[in-house]
Amino acid sequence: MSDDPFVTHRSLLFTVAYEMLGSAADAEDVVQETWLRWAEVDRAEVRDPRAYLVRIVTRQALNLLRTVSRRREEYVGEWLPEPLLTSPDIAEDVELAESVSIAMLTVLETLAPTERAVFVLREVFDVSYGEIGEALGKSPAAVRQIAHRAREHVAARRPRMEVDRSEQAEVLDRFMAALHTGQLEALLEVLAPDAVLVGDGGGLATTFRQPVEGAARIATLLSALERHAPGFSVVRAQINGGPALVFDVPDDGRSVVTIETVEGRVTRLYVMRNPQKLGRLADETALSR
């Protein structure tokens, strides 16, 4: 095992970058750039390597986030975060699992870049206001104000509701069974009346350009899957710290479906179809904080 702090903290650095960017590919670029900068540093002058590395990765991620934020305005259809295959132990760290969930990353996408950086560092990684200020070139008081604003923004869009993982898995099983029957009634039973489906094809795979709202509309669309795509397969997987489904449809590619549940019913479905964002499903991605 190397005693190089960069190697020791690599999964932490990747997690920080991924939560700020929502893209594993972009996060890897940031981590690589961080390594290049770390290689030029006089280690004897670094008092706290972990904090120093987090500062570097934050600055690099923030610079890239400002660039990709403009790029995402031109994205075809809805933009969703890149799904990652994760190990079961991620789910055991409830706060980490919540912070990397597709649902939370989608909310973080609505924050301004600086607000997102402050929220991630403070709420997820418990970095002090002073350290965040050093990374962003702001006073601790200014960081505290940004953090307050970001918390309010996130709370308004994602009311914190504790969801038991076993309950979520049970709902997912019922949803999978309903999909296989293709029966409208079975799907309506597992979908909340005001359920929303959000799809991301990136212009490279067929999906819905706009969110689909209402259980009846979603159930009608999903019930047609068995008729129009006979032979499709679906398996359970741990995606971004929670239970999810991976679909393989003959001649139509792969999809990853993650869900939000409330009181035993599916309230939101996130359907990733963009093939450029489905490259991290073969091996588990190491995340840590």
N, C-alpha and C positions, 0 to 999 in steps of 0.2 A: 504493500500500500504506500503510495507516494505521500510524502509529508508536505508537498507543495500545496499551499492554501487554496490555489485555484482549483486543483483536482479535488480537494476535500469539499469545497463548496460549490462544485460545478452544478449539481442538481438544484441547489438553492438559486443560483444565478439564472439558470434556465427558467425556473418557476417564476421568478420576479419578472423576467423579460416576457414570458408567455402571458402572464396575467395582465401585463401592461399592453400587449400587442394583440392577443387572441390568435396568434399565428405561430405555429411551431417552427416553420421555415424562417420567419423573421426573427424569432427568438434565438434560433441557432446562429444566425448571422451576427446578432448582438453579442452573444456569448463568445463567438470567435473573435470579434473586434475587441472585446474585453480582455481576452487572453493575450492578444498582440500588445495591448497597452500595458498589461501587467508584466509582460516579459521585459519591458523597458524600464521598469521601476526599480529603484534602489531599495531592496527589501529592508535594509537596516533602518530606513527612515519611516517605515510603516509600523505604527504602534498597534493597530487593530486590523489585521488583514481582511477579516470578514466584512467589517464596516467599509473598508476602503474599496473592496471588490464590489459591494452592493452599490456604492456611490458611482463607480465607473459604469456598471451595467445599467443603472437608472438613467444616467445622462445619455448613454448610447440609445437606450430604448426610447427615451423621450424624444430625441432628435428624429429617430425613425418614425415614431408614432405621428409626429407632426406632418411628415411626408405622406405616410400611408393614409392618414385621415382625409387628405385631399383626394388621394387616389380612390378611396372607398366611396366618395361622393359620385363617382362615375361607374361604380360597380353595377353589373346587370342584375336586376332583381334585388332580393333581400340578401344582406351580408350576415353570415353566422360565423362564430369562431370555429377554428379547426379542431375536430374531435381527436382525443388521444386515448389509446388503450392504456389503462392504468391498473396497478396491482390492487388486490383486495385491501391491503393495509392502508391505502389512501383513504378509503371509505371510513376506516376506524378513526381517523383524525377528522372529526366532524367539521371543524372550522376550515381546514384546508380543502376538504371535499366540497364544501359550500362555495368557497372562493374560486375554485377552478371549474365549477359546474357550468354547463353551457348556458343555463339560465342567468347566472350571475355575470358571466363574461359578456353576455348580450346586453345586460343593464350597464356594465362598465363602458361599453361602446358608446353610450349616450353622454358620457362625461367629456369635458374638455381635456386635452392631453395632460396638463399640469394637475388638474383635479384627479384624474385617474392615477397618476403617479403617486400623489399624496395619499389617496385612499388605499391603494394597494400596499404601500410601504407601512402606513400607520395601522390600518385595520387588520391586515393579514399577517404582516411580518413584525409588527409591534416595534418599528423603528422610532426612535425618539424624534420629537419635533426639531430639535437642534441638528441631528444627523440628516434629517430630510432637508432642512434648510441648507446645509452644506452641499448636499447633492444638487439642489435646484438653484442655489444662489439667492436664497430668500431668508428673511429673518424668521426665527421660531414663531413669533407672533403672527406673521403673515401665513405661515404654514398651518398654524392652528385654525385660522379663519377659513383657509381653503379646505381643510379637513372637515370642518363643521358643515360647510356648504355641500361638499361631496357626500357626506353621510346623509344629509337631508334629501339630496337628489336620489340617492340609491334607495333610501327607505320609502320614498314616495312611489318608486317604480317597482320595488320588490319588497312588499311587507314581509317582515321576517316571521316565518311560520315553521316551527319545528316539524319536520316530516320524518317519521320513523322509516329507516331504510328497508326494514323487512316489509312494512306496509307498501312502500313504493314498489318493491320487487313483486309483491303479490298483485298489485294493480297492473304491473307490466305483464305478468303471466296471463291475467284475464284479458288484457288488451291483445296479446299475441294469439290467444285461443280464439278470440272474436274475429281477428283478421283471417285466421285459417278457415273459419266457417264461412266468412264473407257475408254473414247474415246482418242485415241492417239493425235488427232489434238488439242483437248481442253487442254491436258496436255502440249503439245509443245508451246501453246500460252502463258502459264503462267510461263514456265521455261525459264531462260536465256540460250542462246546457250551453254555457257561454265559452266553451273550449275554443282555442285558436291554434291553427296549424301554420307554422312558418317554414318555408322551404328555401334552400340555397342551392342553385344549380350553376351559378356564376356564368350563365350563358353557354355552358358546355354540356349541360344535361337538362332534360325536361323536368320542370317543376313549376310551382305556382309563383308568378312574379309578385303577387301581393299576398299578404296573410289571408288565410281562409278562416272565416269566423262562423261559429255556431256548430253545435253537435250534429244537427241534421245534414248540413252541407258537407262536413268532414266525413261523416259516416257514409253518405252516398258515394263520395269519391273513393273511400277506402274499400267499400264493399265491392267495387268494380275490379279490385286488384286480382281476386281469385279468377274472375272471368277473363280478364284481359292479359294476365301474366301467369298462366298455369305453369306449375313447376317451380315457382319462386321458393326460395329457402329463407328461413329467418332463424337466427340464433341469438341467445342472450350474451351480453358482454359487459365488462366494467369499463365504462367510458367516462372520463373526467370525474372519477370518484364516485360514480353512481351507476345503477343498473340501466342498461340500454339495449336496443335491438340492432342487429346488423342484417340487412336484407341483401340477397343476391337474386336478381331477376334476369332470366335468360335473355340475352341480346339487349339488355337495358342497363347493365351495370349494377353498382353497389350503392346502398344507402345506409346511413346511420341515423337511427331515430332515438332521441332522448326525450324524456317527458318530465313535466311538473305535475304533481298531484295534490289535491286538497280533499280531505274527507273521503278518501277511497275512490276518487274519480280523476281522470286525466283532464287537466285544465289547459295545458299547453303542450304541443308537440313541435319539436325542432327536427327538421328532416334535412340532413346534409347529403347532397347529391353531387356536388362539384368534385370531379375526380382529382383535381389538383389539391384538394384538402382531405383526401382519404388515404394518404400514404403512411400514416402512423398507426395502422391497425394490426400489423403483423407482430410487433414487439412492444412490450410494456415500456412506457416512458417514465423515467424516474423523476418524481417531484418531491420537493421537501421545503421546509421552512425553518 
